[in-house]
Amino acid sequence: MTGEISRRATPGTGTAVLEQAFDNVPASWDHPGLLHLYVHLMEMSPFPERALRAGDRLRAIVPDSGHLIHMATHLDVLCGHYNDVLFYNQKALVTDRRFLAYSQDPGIYLAYVIHNFHFVIYGATFLGQYEPAIAAAEEPA
């Protein structure tokens, strides 16, 4: 694995430090902050597919965070993985619903919940799946 990511780095993308960490510090694959930042950086790059492994890891290591379960779908949508966009945003919403039932005031997190609904609709639409798209559109957040 050593050197696998950084060998493919695009000069000038600003991802070299993170890629060196992923290549040389095994514990970096367990750090949600590093993985989250890398997904955001790579979704804006010409090569979002290079961060798919990081996105898959991110959604697995913080199972009670709807936002982090969702984050990899920023890459999935760019790579045409619409089944994953639909599935993981529906999974994120399960977690979000638990949070909303617990919280008296979700604050800014409500925007993230709405964003997950948006991605369910987007993924379902690209898959031609009317029912999950409409169900997400009609569910009150």
C-alpha positions in Angstrom: 0.0 0.0 0.0 2.9 2.4 0.7 3.1 5.0 -2.0 -0.2 3.9 -3.6 -2.1 7.1 -3.2 0.8 9.7 -3.5 2.1 8.1 -6.7 -1.2 9.1 -8.3 -1.4 12.6 -6.8 -2.0 15.4 -9.1 0.6 18.2 -8.7 -0.9 21.4 -7.4 -4.1 19.9 -6.0 -3.1 20.5 -2.3 -3.7 16.9 -1.3 0.0 15.8 -1.0 0.1 16.1 2.9 -3.1 14.0 3.3 -1.9 11.4 0.7 1.4 11.1 2.5 -0.4 10.5 5.7 -2.6 7.8 4.1 0.5 6.2 2.6 2.8 6.3 5.6 0.6 6.4 8.7 -1.8 3.5 8.9 -3.8 5.1 11.7 -4.8 7.9 9.3 -7.3 5.5 7.8 -9.1 5.6 11.2 -9.3 9.4 11.4 -12.7 10.8 10.3 -11.4 14.3 10.0 -8.6 13.4 7.6 -10.9 11.2 5.5 -13.7 13.9 5.5 -11.3 16.6 4.3 -9.8 14.3 1.7 -13.3 13.5 0.3 -14.1 17.2 0.1 -10.8 18.0 -1.6 -11.0 15.2 -4.1 -14.7 15.8 -5.1 -13.4 19.1 -6.5 -10.5 17.5 -8.4 -10.5 16.1 -11.9 -10.1 12.6 -10.3 -12.7 12.1 -7.6 -12.5 8.3 -8.1 -9.1 8.4 -6.4 -10.8 9.0 -3.0 -13.4 6.3 -3.3 -11.5 4.1 -0.8 -11.3 6.9 1.7 -15.0 7.6 1.3 -15.8 3.9 1.9 -13.7 4.0 5.0 -15.3 7.2 6.3 -18.9 5.9 6.1 -17.9 2.8 8.0 -16.0 4.3 11.0 -18.6 6.7 12.4 -21.9 4.7 12.1 -23.9 7.2 14.2 -23.1 10.2 12.0 -25.5 10.7 9.2 -23.3 13.3 7.6 -20.3 11.1 7.5 -22.2 8.2 6.1 -23.4 10.6 3.4 -20.1 12.2 2.6 -18.7 9.5 0.3 -21.8 9.9 -1.9 -20.3 13.3 -3.0 -17.8 11.0 -4.8 -20.3 8.3 -5.8 -22.5 10.8 -7.6 -19.5 12.1 -9.6 -18.4 8.5 -10.5 -21.9 7.4 -11.5 -22.4 5.1 -8.5 -26.1 6.0 -8.2 -27.1 2.9 -6.3 -24.6 3.9 -3.6 -25.9 7.5 -3.6 -29.4 6.2 -2.9 -28.5 3.4 -0.5 -26.1 5.4 1.7 -28.2 8.5 1.9 -31.2 6.4 3.0 -28.9 4.8 5.6 -27.7 8.3 6.7 -31.3 9.4 7.1 -32.0 6.5 9.5 -29.3 7.9 11.7 -30.6 11.5 11.1 -34.1 10.5 12.2 -32.8 9.1 15.4 -30.9 12.4 16.1 -34.0 14.5 15.2 -36.2 12.4 17.6 -33.7 13.0 20.3 -32.9 16.7 19.7 -35.2 19.6 20.7 -33.3 21.9 18.4 -31.2 20.4 15.6 -29.8 23.8 14.7 -27.6 23.9 11.6 -27.6 20.1 11.4 -31.1 20.3 9.9 -29.4 21.6 6.7 -27.3 18.4 6.5 -30.4 16.3 7.0 -32.1 18.2 4.1 -29.0 17.7 2.0 -29.3 13.9 2.6 -32.9 14.0 1.4 -31.7 15.9 -1.7 -29.1 13.2 -2.4 -31.8 10.4 -2.0 -33.9 12.2 -4.6 -30.9 12.8 -6.9 -29.7 9.2 -6.7 -33.2 7.7 -7.2 -33.9 10.1 -10.1 -30.7 9.0 -11.9 -31.8 5.3 -11.3 -35.3 6.0 -12.6 -36.7 5.0 -9.2 -39.8 7.2 -8.8 -41.0 5.8 -5.4 -37.9 6.5 -3.3 -37.5 9.9 -4.9 -41.1 10.9 -4.1 -41.0 9.4 -0.6 -38.0 11.5 0.2 -39.5 14.6 -1.3 -42.7 14.3 0.7 -41.2 13.3 4.1 -41.1 16.2 6.5 -37.7 16.8 7.9 
